[in-house]
């Protein structure tokens, strides 16, 4: 089974995966990278910030980057419409 390493590039800098994990194929490694990217984003969101500028590189045992997953690919960002009530645009209150 091939071994893949997952290096995270984000606001902290580079966090290198020195152990790696075995996966049946690149598709399974991509699914793990997607989950990992979402976990990083969720951790940041719990601290009050969502920084989608990062990426996760999947590297094979030969040291070749075989996949780059940008954080923007890991989530779908839904934004409220300008007319929709929200913190920046509260609904009028009845008097």
DSSP file (Angstrom, degrees, kcal/mol; ACC not computed):
  #  RESIDUE AA STRUCTURE BP1 BP2  ACC     N-H-->O    O-->H-N    N-H-->O    O-->H-N    TCO  KAPPA ALPHA  PHI   PSI    X-CA   Y-CA   Z-CA
    1    1 A X              0   0    0      0, 0.0    23,-0.2     0, 0.0    24,-0.1   0.000 360.0 360.0 360.0 132.9    0.0    0.0    0.0
    2    2 A X  E     -A   23   0A   0     21,-0.6    21,-2.5    22,-0.3     2,-0.4  -0.347 360.0-135.6 -68.9 146.7    1.4    3.4   -0.9
    3    3 A X  E     -A   22   0A   0     19,-0.2    58,-0.6    21,-0.1     2,-0.3  -0.868  20.9-169.5-103.7 135.7    2.4    5.9    1.8
    4    4 A X  E     -AB  21  60A   0     17,-2.9    17,-2.6    -2,-0.4     2,-0.4  -0.935   9.7-149.8-125.5 148.5    1.4    9.5    1.5
    5    5 A X  E     - B   0  59A   0     54,-2.7    54,-2.8    -2,-0.3     2,-0.6  -0.907   7.5-147.6-117.9 145.6    2.5   12.5    3.5
    6    6 A X  E     - B   0  58A   0     -2,-0.4     2,-0.5    52,-0.2    52,-0.2  -0.908  12.4-171.4-121.1 103.3    0.3   15.6    4.1
    7    7 A X  E     - B   0  57A   0     50,-2.5    50,-2.9    -2,-0.6     2,-0.5  -0.833  12.0-149.5 -97.4 127.4    2.1   18.9    4.5
    8    8 A X  E     -CB  15  56A   0      7,-2.4     7,-3.0    -2,-0.5     2,-0.5  -0.830  10.1-169.6-100.4 129.8    0.0   21.9    5.6
    9    9 A X  E     +CB  14  55A   0     46,-2.9    46,-2.5    -2,-0.5     2,-0.2  -0.973  33.5 126.6-115.4 113.6    0.7   25.4    4.4
   10   10 A X  E >  S-C   13   0A   0      3,-2.4     3,-1.3    -2,-0.5    42,-0.1  -0.742  75.7 -58.5-148.1-162.9   -1.3   28.0    6.3
   11   11 A X  T 3  S+     0   0    0      1,-0.3     3,-0.1    -2,-0.2    -2,-0.0   0.732 130.2  57.2 -62.1 -21.8   -0.9   31.2    8.3
   12   12 A X  T 3  S-     0   0    0      1,-0.3     2,-0.4     3,-0.0    -1,-0.3   0.794 114.6-119.1 -75.1 -29.3    1.3   29.4   10.8
   13   13 A X  E <   -C   10   0A   0     -3,-1.3    -3,-2.4     2,-0.1     2,-0.5  -0.973  60.1 -13.0 126.0-143.6    3.7   28.4    8.0
   14   14 A X  E     -C    9   0A   0     -2,-0.4     2,-0.6    -5,-0.2    -5,-0.2  -0.860  51.0-170.5-100.3 126.5    4.6   24.9    6.9
   15   15 A X  E     -C    8   0A   0     -7,-3.0    -7,-2.4    -2,-0.5     2,-0.3  -0.954  17.7-152.4-114.9 109.6    3.7   22.0    9.0
   16   16 A X        -     0   0    0     -2,-0.6     2,-0.8    -9,-0.2    -9,-0.2  -0.632  10.1-136.1 -88.6 138.0    5.4   18.9    7.7
   17   17 A X        +     0   0    0     -2,-0.3   -10,-0.1     1,-0.1    -1,-0.0  -0.823  24.9 175.9 -88.8 111.4    4.0   15.4    8.1
   18   18 A X  S    S+     0   0    0     -2,-0.8    -1,-0.1     1,-0.1   -11,-0.0   0.624  74.5  43.7 -93.8 -13.9    7.0   13.2    9.0
   19   19 A X  S    S-     0   0    0    -15,-0.0    -1,-0.1     0, 0.0    -2,-0.1   0.859  83.5-169.9 -97.8 -44.1    5.1   10.0    9.6
   20   20 A X        -     0   0    0    -14,-0.1     2,-0.3   -17,-0.1   -15,-0.2  -0.010  16.7-111.3  73.2 173.9    2.7    9.7    6.7
   21   21 A X  E     -A    4   0A   0    -17,-2.6   -17,-2.9     2,-0.0     2,-0.4  -0.988  19.0-114.7-143.9 150.5   -0.2    7.2    6.3
   22   22 A X  E     +A    3   0A   0     -2,-0.3     2,-0.3   -19,-0.2   -19,-0.2  -0.704  34.8 175.8 -88.6 135.8   -0.8    4.3    4.0
   23   23 A X  E     -A    2   0A   0    -21,-2.5   -21,-0.6    -2,-0.4     3,-0.1  -0.964  39.5-121.9-136.3 154.1   -3.8    4.5    1.6
   24   24 A X  S    S-     0   0    0     -2,-0.3     2,-0.3   -23,-0.2   -22,-0.3   0.865  89.0 -21.5 -62.3 -37.4   -5.0    2.1   -1.1
   25   25 A X  S  > S-     0   0    0    -24,-0.1     4,-1.7   -23,-0.1     3,-0.3  -0.935  75.3 -82.8-160.9 179.3   -4.6    4.8   -3.8
   26   26 A X  H  > S+     0   0    0     -2,-0.3     4,-2.6     1,-0.2     5,-0.2   0.828 121.5  61.0 -65.0 -32.4   -4.4    8.5   -4.5
   27   27 A X  H  > S+     0   0    0      2,-0.2     4,-1.9     1,-0.2    -1,-0.2   0.904 106.1  45.9 -61.1 -41.6   -8.2    8.8   -4.4
   28   28 A X  H  > S+     0   0    0     -3,-0.3     4,-1.7     2,-0.2    -1,-0.2   0.868 112.2  51.2 -69.0 -36.6   -8.2    7.6   -0.8
   29   29 A X  H  X S+     0   0    0     -4,-1.7     4,-2.2     2,-0.2    -2,-0.2   0.880 108.1  52.8 -67.0 -37.3   -5.4   10.0    0.1
   30   30 A X  H  X S+     0   0    0     -4,-2.6     4,-2.6     2,-0.2    -2,-0.2   0.909 106.5  52.6 -63.9 -41.9   -7.3   12.9   -1.5
   31   31 A X  H  X S+     0   0    0     -4,-1.9     4,-2.0     1,-0.2    -1,-0.2   0.897 110.8  47.6 -60.7 -39.9  -10.3   12.0    0.7
   32   32 A X  H  X S+     0   0    0     -4,-1.7     4,-2.5     2,-0.2    -1,-0.2   0.874 110.6  51.9 -68.0 -37.7   -8.1   12.1    3.8
   33   33 A X  H  X S+     0   0    0     -4,-2.2     4,-2.7     2,-0.2    -2,-0.2   0.902 108.7  51.1 -64.9 -40.9   -6.6   15.4    2.6
   34   34 A X  H  X S+     0   0    0     -4,-2.6     4,-2.1     2,-0.2    -2,-0.2   0.926 111.9  46.4 -61.1 -46.2  -10.1   16.9    2.2
   35   35 A X  H  X S+     0   0    0     -4,-2.0     4,-1.9     1,-0.2    -2,-0.2   0.914 113.1  50.0 -63.0 -42.9  -11.1   15.9    5.7
   36   36 A X  H  X S+     0   0    0     -4,-2.5     4,-2.1     2,-0.2    -2,-0.2   0.901 109.3  50.5 -63.7 -42.2   -7.8   17.2    7.1
   37   37 A X  H  X S+     0   0    0     -4,-2.7     4,-2.5     1,-0.2    -1,-0.2   0.908 110.2  50.5 -62.6 -41.6   -8.2   20.6    5.4
   38   38 A X  H  X S+     0   0    0     -4,-2.1     4,-2.5     1,-0.2    -1,-0.2   0.861 108.5  52.5 -65.5 -34.6  -11.7   20.9    6.7
   39   39 A X  H  X S+     0   0    0     -4,-1.9     4,-2.2     2,-0.2    -1,-0.2   0.894 109.5  48.7 -67.3 -39.6  -10.5   20.1   10.2
   40   40 A X  H  X S+     0   0    0     -4,-2.1     4,-2.1     2,-0.2    -2,-0.2   0.940 113.3  47.2 -63.4 -46.5   -7.8   22.8   10.0
   41   41 A X  H  X S+     0   0    0     -4,-2.5     4,-2.6     1,-0.2    -2,-0.2   0.906 111.7  50.8 -61.9 -42.8  -10.5   25.3    8.7
   42   42 A X  H  X S+     0   0    0     -4,-2.5     4,-2.0     1,-0.2    -1,-0.2   0.885 108.7  51.9 -63.7 -39.2  -12.9   24.2   11.5
   43   43 A X  H  X S+     0   0    0     -4,-2.2     4,-0.7     2,-0.2    -1,-0.2   0.905 111.3  46.7 -63.0 -41.9  -10.2   24.7   14.1
   44   44 A X  H ><>S+     0   0    0     -4,-2.1     5,-2.0     1,-0.2     3,-1.1   0.913 109.8  53.9 -64.7 -42.6   -9.5   28.2   12.8
   45   45 A X  H ><5S+     0   0    0     -4,-2.6     3,-1.5     1,-0.3    -2,-0.2   0.860 101.9  58.5 -61.7 -35.6  -13.2   29.0   12.8
   46   46 A X  H 3<5S+     0   0    0     -4,-2.0    -1,-0.3     1,-0.3    -2,-0.2   0.756 105.0  51.6 -65.0 -22.9  -13.5   28.0   16.4
   47   47 A X  T <<5S-     0   0    0     -3,-1.1    -1,-0.3    -4,-0.7    -2,-0.2   0.423 128.4-100.1 -92.1  -0.6  -10.9   30.7   17.1
   48   48 A X  T < 5S+     0   0    0     -3,-1.5     2,-0.4    -4,-0.3    -3,-0.2   0.600  90.3  91.2  97.7  12.3  -13.0   33.3   15.2
   49   49 A X      < -     0   0    0     -5,-2.0     2,-0.5    -8,-0.1    -2,-0.3  -0.996  52.0-158.4-140.2 145.1  -11.3   33.4   11.8
   50   50 A X        -     0   0    0     -2,-0.4     2,-0.7    -5,-0.1    -9,-0.1  -0.940  15.4-177.9-122.2 107.3  -11.6   31.5    8.5
   51   51 A X    >   +     0   0    0     -2,-0.5     3,-0.5   -10,-0.1   -40,-0.1  -0.901   9.0 174.8-109.6 105.7   -8.4   31.8    6.5
   52   52 A X  T 3   +     0   0    0     -2,-0.7    20,-0.6     1,-0.2    19,-0.1   0.176  56.5  95.6 -97.2  17.4   -8.8   30.0    3.2
   53   53 A X  T 3   +     0   0    0     18,-0.1    -1,-0.2    17,-0.1    -2,-0.0   0.584  68.2  92.0 -81.9  -9.0   -5.4   31.0    1.8
   54   54 A X    <   -     0   0    0     -3,-0.5    17,-2.5    16,-0.1    18,-0.4  -0.104  54.5-162.8 -82.1 178.5   -3.8   27.8    2.9
   55   55 A X  E     -BD   9  70A   0    -46,-2.5   -46,-2.9    15,-0.3     2,-0.5  -0.972  15.8-134.7-153.6 164.5   -3.3   24.5    1.1
   56   56 A X  E     -BD   8  69A   0     13,-2.3    13,-2.8    -2,-0.3     2,-0.5  -0.988  18.5-154.8-126.4 119.6   -2.5   20.9    1.8
   57   57 A X  E     -BD   7  68A   0    -50,-2.9   -50,-2.5    -2,-0.5     2,-0.5  -0.822   4.6-150.2 -96.2 131.4    0.2   19.1   -0.3
   58   58 A X  E     -BD   6  67A   0      9,-3.4     8,-2.6    -2,-0.5     9,-1.4  -0.897  18.3-169.4-100.3 125.6    0.0   15.3   -0.7
   59   59 A X  E     -BD   5  65A   0    -54,-2.8   -54,-2.7    -2,-0.5     6,-0.2  -0.938  12.1-137.7-121.3 135.0    3.4   13.8   -1.2
   60   60 A X  E >   -B    4   0A   0      4,-2.5     3,-2.1    -2,-0.4   -56,-0.2  -0.246  38.6 -91.5 -83.3 178.1    4.3   10.3   -2.2
   61   61 A X  T 3  S+     0   0    0    -58,-0.6   -57,-0.1     1,-0.3    -1,-0.1   0.667 125.3  60.8 -67.4 -15.9    7.1    8.2   -0.7
   62   62 A X  T 3  S-     0   0    0      2,-0.1    -1,-0.3     0, 0.0     3,-0.1   0.500 120.1-108.0 -85.9  -4.4    9.5    9.4   -3.4
   63   63 A X  S <  S+     0   0    0     -3,-2.1     2,-0.4     1,-0.3    -2,-0.1   0.596  73.5 139.3  89.6  12.1    9.0   13.0   -2.2
   64   64 A X        -     0   0    0      1,-0.0    -4,-2.5     2,-0.0     2,-0.7  -0.759  57.8-124.1 -93.2 132.2    6.9   14.1   -5.2
   65   65 A X  E     +D   59   0A   0     -2,-0.4    -6,-0.3    -6,-0.2     3,-0.1  -0.656  35.0 172.8 -72.3 114.8    3.9   16.4   -4.6
   66   66 A X  E     +     0   0A   0     -8,-2.6     2,-0.3    -2,-0.7    -7,-0.2   0.551  63.1  17.3-102.7 -11.2    1.1   14.3   -6.3
   67   67 A X  E     -D   58   0A   0     -9,-1.4    -9,-3.4     2,-0.0     2,-0.5  -0.941  55.6-161.7-160.9 136.6   -1.8   16.5   -5.2
   68   68 A X  E     -D   57   0A   0     -2,-0.3     2,-0.6   -11,-0.2   -11,-0.2  -0.990  10.3-168.5-120.5 123.6   -2.3   20.0   -3.9
   69   69 A X  E     -D   56   0A   0    -13,-2.8   -13,-2.3    -2,-0.5     2,-0.2  -0.935  11.1-150.6-113.7 109.8   -5.6   20.7   -2.2
   70   70 A X  E >>  -D   55   0A   0     -2,-0.6     3,-1.9   -15,-0.2     4,-0.6  -0.528  22.2-122.6 -76.3 145.1   -6.3   24.4   -1.7
   71   71 A X  H >> S+     0   0    0    -17,-2.5     3,-1.3     1,-0.3     4,-0.7   0.833 112.3  64.1 -57.8 -31.8   -8.5   25.3    1.3
   72   72 A X  H 34 S+     0   0    0    -20,-0.6    -1,-0.3   -18,-0.4     3,-0.2   0.746 100.1  53.1 -64.0 -22.0  -10.9   27.1   -1.0
   73   73 A X  H <4 S+     0   0    0     -3,-1.9    -1,-0.3     1,-0.2    -2,-0.2   0.609 100.3  63.2 -84.2 -13.2  -11.5   23.7   -2.7
   74   74 A X  H << S+     0   0    0     -3,-1.3     2,-0.3    -4,-0.6    -2,-0.2   0.667 108.2  30.3 -88.1 -17.8  -12.4   22.1    0.7
   75   75 A X     <  -     0   0    0     -4,-0.7     2,-0.5    -3,-0.2    -1,-0.0  -0.936  67.9-130.1-138.7 159.5  -15.4   24.1    1.5
   76   76 A X        -     0   0    0     -2,-0.3     2,-0.6    -3,-0.0    -3,-0.1  -0.965  24.9-147.2-108.6 125.1  -18.3   26.0   -0.2
   77   77 A X        -     0   0    0     -2,-0.5     2,-0.5    -5,-0.1    -2,-0.0  -0.835  10.6-164.9 -97.6 119.3  -18.6   29.5    1.1
   78   78 A X        -     0   0    0     -2,-0.6     2,-0.4     0, 0.0    -2,-0.0  -0.909   6.9-164.7-104.2 124.9  -22.2   30.8    1.2
   79   79 A X        -     0   0    0     -2,-0.5     2,-0.1     1,-0.0    -2,-0.0  -0.871  21.8-113.6-111.4 141.8  -22.6   34.5    1.6
   80   80 A X        -     0   0    0     -2,-0.4     2,-0.1     1,-0.1     6,-0.1  -0.379  35.4-107.3 -68.8 151.0  -25.8   36.3    2.5
   81   81 A X    >   -     0   0    0      1,-0.1     3,-1.1     4,-0.1    -1,-0.1  -0.386  30.1-110.4 -70.8 157.9  -27.4   38.6   -0.1
   82   82 A X  T 3  S+     0   0    0      1,-0.3    -1,-0.1    -2,-0.1    -2,-0.1   0.850 119.5  48.2 -58.7 -35.1  -27.1   42.3    0.6
   83   83 A X  T 3  S+     0   0    0      2,-0.1     2,-0.3     0, 0.0    -1,-0.3   0.570  90.4 101.1 -83.8  -9.4  -30.9   42.5    1.3
   84   84 A X  S <  S-     0   0    0     -3,-1.1     5,-0.1     1,-0.1    -4,-0.0  -0.575  81.8-109.0 -80.9 135.9  -30.9   39.5    3.6
   85   85 A X        +     0   0    0     -2,-0.3     2,-0.3     3,-0.1     5,-0.2  -0.316  58.2 134.3 -60.9 145.5  -31.0   40.2    7.4
   86   86 A X  B >  S-E   89   0B   0      3,-0.9     3,-1.0    -6,-0.1     0, 0.0  -0.951  70.5 -69.5-174.1 178.7  -27.7   39.4    9.2
   87   87 A X  T 3  S+     0   0    0     -2,-0.3     3,-0.4     1,-0.3    -2,-0.0   0.858 133.0  42.2 -54.0 -38.6  -25.3   41.0   11.7
   88   88 A X  T 3  S+     0   0    0      1,-0.2    -1,-0.3    -3,-0.0     2,-0.1   0.649 127.9  31.3 -83.8 -13.9  -24.2   43.7    9.3
   89   89 A X  B <  S-E   86   0B   0     -3,-1.0    -3,-0.9    -5,-0.1    -1,-0.2  -0.541  84.2-167.0-142.1  68.3  -27.7   44.3    8.0
   90   90 A X        -     0   0    0     -3,-0.4     2,-0.1    -5,-0.2    -3,-0.1  -0.188  26.9-105.4 -65.8 152.2  -30.2   43.7   10.8
   91   91 A X        -     0   0    0      1,-0.1    -1,-0.1     0, 0.0    -7,-0.0  -0.454  43.3 -98.4 -71.5 145.8  -33.9   43.4   10.2
   92   92 A X        -     0   0    0     -2,-0.1     2,-0.3     1,-0.1    -1,-0.1  -0.351  38.1-130.3 -63.9 145.8  -36.0   46.4   11.2
   93   93 A X        -     0   0    0     -3,-0.1     2,-0.2     1,-0.0    -1,-0.1  -0.750  18.1-113.5 -99.2 147.4  -37.8   46.0   14.5
   94   94 A X              0   0    0     -2,-0.3    -1,-0.0     1,-0.1     0, 0.0  -0.568 360.0 360.0 -76.7 139.1  -41.4   46.7   15.1
   95   95 A X              0   0    0     -2,-0.2    -1,-0.1     0, 0.0    -2,-0.0   0.410 360.0 360.0-108.2 360.0  -42.2   49.7   17.4
